[in-house]
Structures are given as C-alpha cells and as structure tokens.
Amino acid sequence: MAIRTIFSMAQDCARGERLGWQEFVRDYAGIARALLTHYFSTLEPEMDEHVIAVFRRAAAHSGSWFVGLKFSNEREFMMAFHDLVLAYGREQERVPAPPITLDQVRTLVKDLTLLERELLWLIIKGYDGARVAAIMMNAAATVEAVQRIADERLGSHHANNRQAGDPALIALAPGAAPGHPVISIAVLMSLAEQAKTDKCASLKTFNNLVNGQISWRERELAEEHMNDCFYCINRFTTFQEMVRFRKDVPPLSEPRVEAILAQIPIVARKPSGALSRLFTGR
C-alpha cells in the first residue's frame, strides 16, 4: 500500500477525490474549530456550521484553493490552512472590533527580549501561561515572568486610558469586557500581516528555527530582524501555535467526517500533470 503524505492528500483534494477530502476533514476540522472558537468566540452558537463553511470554501470552484497552494512540508500547509480559517472568521465576525494600532502595542513590549515579545504576543492573543509554555516549548517560569510584565503593563495602560477614553488599549486589558481581548488581537494580527517587507523571515526559516537546523549566524540575522517586526513575531508565534494544534487536536471520528463531507461540494477534476507540481513548486 502506498504511503500517504500531506502531498498525497492535497493532490487528491485538488482532483476532487474523496480519499483526500476524508483525510483533510479528519485531521483539520478540529483545528478549524479550535481556531474559530479562540479568535471568533461570537460565532460559537453556530460553530458546527462555520466549520463546515471553512471546508466549503476550500472546495469552492472545483477546489481552487488546493490548486493554488504551494508548500514544502506539512507545517507550511498548516499555515495556509490557518490563513484560510482566519480569513473566513474575519468576514463572519459579528462584533465591531475597536480601533487599535501596532504603535500602541509597541509601548507594551518596550525593553523586552525577542522571546519575551513572542510570549507576550501569545498572552495578548488570549492564551494562558500553561498554553503559551506548551506552544513555545518554553519553561513555565519564563512565561510566568512575562505574564507578570503583561499584567503590570496592560493594567497600567488600562488605568491610564480609561480616563482618556481610549477603547483600543482598554480592550487589550485582561478582563476589560467579555470577548474584547480576542477581537482586538484579530485586528492586531491583520495589521501585523500588512507590515510584511522583503526582509521578513520565510516559513522555511521559521521551520529551521523550531528544528534547530540553522547556523548561529543565520539565527542571529533572523532574530535581529524579528525583534522589531510584528509581522514576523505574529507569524512565528502562529507557526508554533499551529504545530501545537496539530499535536494536540485529535482527528475526527469517521461518522463526523462523513457528516461534514455530505455537505461539501466535491467536484472531481480531470487528471493533470501540472497538479503534481503545484504543491512543492517543482
């Protein structure tokens, strides 16, 4: 029996073949639910329908999302899936997000190291200390220290800006209003994505950093840039976040997979030699 890989799955999905879609839904529906629940909690009442809608979007136009993908490994595929889910969630979000800028957050990370900035970014994203430690594979004590910094700085901003009537920084403060921290980080992530430059690190670099397969000089150059780049801080922490989700979120049972597949318009494509080259760029 041939060994199934992420490339096999993606090629099958692009062709509209059922086996690929079974694997895709089985392994990624739980991750879609986890992302939507965390970042767009107002969608919770109809979460089952929203998860299905994500896969419908991937299947739309004869699976054009898959046909247009290029990736070198499963982690890069996971990042593309993350972007698909968040794009959908942003369109469906029902509560207006308060205005906020990266400059306002920059004051919160002043004088922090790159690691501390990454940990703080995840804390602002709404993860607790234990989850941040698991995502970044870091010592809980380090995360607790950053959590204290976050509490102090966010609490200070909350007090100062409550008097000034600034809803943006108030929304970042823990416990400000139900759902606001999640809504605010969705806005911040979108702003960070728009800050990309030609100097930003690639997903390959992120993968090498996580695996330790990078020279000291390459690491130094990458981290020097990442330290002041919210795009890279956001993408690297998201990269780590997705790796953690893939490890922790269990696959769907066969009956649940079939229930979702029954509501996805899967259209078979004619075989094309070009499809086998799309995912790796070969």
N, C-alpha and C positions, 0 to 999 in steps of 0.2 A: 504494500500500500504506500502510495506517495506521501511524503512528509508535507503536512500543511503548514504554511507560513503566513505571516501578515501580508506578504505579496500575493500569495495564492488567494487569500480572502478578498483582497482589494480588486484583483483582476476578475474574480468571479462576480463580485458586486457590479463592476463596470460592465460586465457582459449580461447582467441580469440573471445570473444563475443562482438558484435557490440555496445551494450549499454555502456560498459565500455570505449571503444575507442572513442565514441561520447563525453562522459564526459571529457576524458583525453584531447582530442584535443580542445574542447570548453574552458576548463579552463586553459590550459597550452601553447597553441600555441602563444598567445600574450606575455607570459613571455619568451618563447624561442626567439621570435623576439626581444624583448627588450634587452635580454642578448647579442644576437649576434650583434645587432646594436651598443650597447655600447662598447663591448670589441673587436669586429672584424669589424670595420666600412668598411674595404676594401671589405667585402662581400656584401655590400649594393646593387650593381646593380642587383644581382640575389637573393635578400633576401627571396622572396617567395619560391624559390626552396630550399634554405638552411633550412628554417623552416620545409618544408615537409621532407627533408632528415633526420632531427633530429628524427621525428616520424617513419620514415622508419627504422632507426637504432634501435629504441625501439621495433619495430615489427619484426625485423630480427630473423631468426632461431626460428620461432614459438613463438615469444615473450619472448625469453630467458632473456632479460633484466628484465622484470617483475618477471619471475620465480625466479630469483636470488636475488630479493630485500628482505631486512628485515628492517622494520621501525615500530615505536611505535605510531606515530602521523603524521599529515599532514606536519608539519614543517620538520620532518626528511625525508619525501618523497620529499619535495621541494628541500632539499639539494642534494638528489640523482639525481633529475632532473637537478639541476644546474650543477652538475659534468658531466652528460651526454651531456649537451649543450656545456659546455666549452671544453670538450674533442673533440667534433666534430669541434668546431670553431678553435681550435689549429691546427688540421690536415688540415683545409681548408685555413688557413691564408696565404695570398699571399706575404706579405711584410716581409722580414727577420727582426727579432727582434734584436735590438742592445744588446750586452753583458752587463749584469748588475749583481751585487751580493747583497745579503741581507746586507752585511757589509757596503756597500755604503749607503744604506738606513738607517742603524743603526745610522750613524752620524747625520741624519736629525731628529731623534726622541730623541736624547740625552737630558736628563733632563726633558723630558715630562712625565706627568702622564699617566696611562693606558688609561683613557678616551681620552686624547689629542692624544695619539698614534693611537687609533682607529679612531678618527675623521680625523687625518692627513692621515691615510691609505686610507680612503674613498676619501679624496680630491685628493690624488695621483691617485686613480682609475679613476678620471675624473669627479666626481660629484661636482656640485656647492654647495655653502653654504646652500641654502634652501633645497636642496635634502638631503644633509648629515644630516641636522637637522631633517628632516622627517624620514629618515632611522633609526637614532639612538634615535629618540624621545627625542631630547635634545633641550635646549634653543638656539635660533638662535644667541644670543650674544656670547655664548660659542664657537660656530662654527666659528663665525666671528673672534674671538681672535685667534683660531687655524689657520684660513685661513691667518691671518697676519703673523703668525710664518712661515707657509708654504711658503708664498710669499717671505719672507725675506731669509729663509734658502735655498730654491730652487733657488732663484735669485742669491744668493751668490755663490752657487755651480756652477750655470750656468756660471757666470763670470769667476770664477777660472779655471774651467775645459775647457772652450772654448779655453783658452790659452794653456792648457795642451793637448788639442785634445782628451779628454775623451768623446766618444759619448754616453756612458751609462748615466752619470749624466746630460749631455746636454738634453738627451731625456726625462728626468723627469721634466725639467723646463717647466712651463706653457708657451705655445706659441712658443716652440722651433721649431717644424716642424709639419705640419698637420698630425694628426694620431699617432705621436710618443708617447705621454703620454699613450694612450690606449695600444699600442703594448708593451711598457715597463712594464706596470702593469700586462699584461698577462704572461710575463716572470717571474715577481716577484711572482705572485700568484703560478705559477708552482714550483718555488724554495721554497716558503713557505710550500707548501704541502709536499715537500720532507723532511722537517725539523721535521716531526712528531716524537714524542717519546712516551713512555709508560705513561709519566706523563701528557700528553696533556688532556685537558678537553673533555668530551664527548658531543654529541649533546643534551643529556638529561640535562647535566649541563648548557649548553647554554640556553635551554628552561626554566629551572628553574630560571636562572639569569634574563631573559626577563620578566618572570611572577612574579618575586619576591618570588618564592616558594623555598627559600633556607635559611639555617641558616647563621647567621653572620660569624661563624667560617668557614663554607664551602665556603662562598663567599670570605672570606679573603684568604683562601688557593688557590682557583681558580684564583683570581685576581693576587696574588703574582706570580704564575706561568705564567699567561698570559702576564704579563707586559714585560717579556723578551723573549716571544715566538712568533715569526712571524707566525708560523702555527696557533696558537690559535687566534691571532689578525685577521689574514686573515679569518679564519673560522667563528669567532664570528661576524665580520662585514658582512660577506657573509650571515650568518644566518639572521641577521637583514635586510639585503638587500632583501632577498627573502620574508621575512614576509611583507615588504613594497610593493614589486611587487604584491604579492597575493592580497593585499588590493586594490591597485590602478589600476591594469591592468584589463580591462573589459573582460568578456567572449566573444568568437567569436559568430557571428550570425549563425543560423542554415545553411544557404546556404554556408557560408565559411567553416564551419565544414565539410559539405558533400563534398565540393570540395577537401579538404585535404584527407578525408577518401577514396575517389575514387582512390587516388594514393598511398595508403598504403597497403602492402600485409598482410592482416589479415588472419591468419590461425587458425581455431578452433581446440582446443585440446580436448582430451577425459577427462571427469571429473576425478579428482584425489583428494583423501582426503588430500594428502600432501600439495596441493596448499593453502588450508585454513590456514595452519600453517606457511607458509613461511614468511609472512609479519610482524608478531609480534614475530617470533622466538619461538612460543609455541610448 
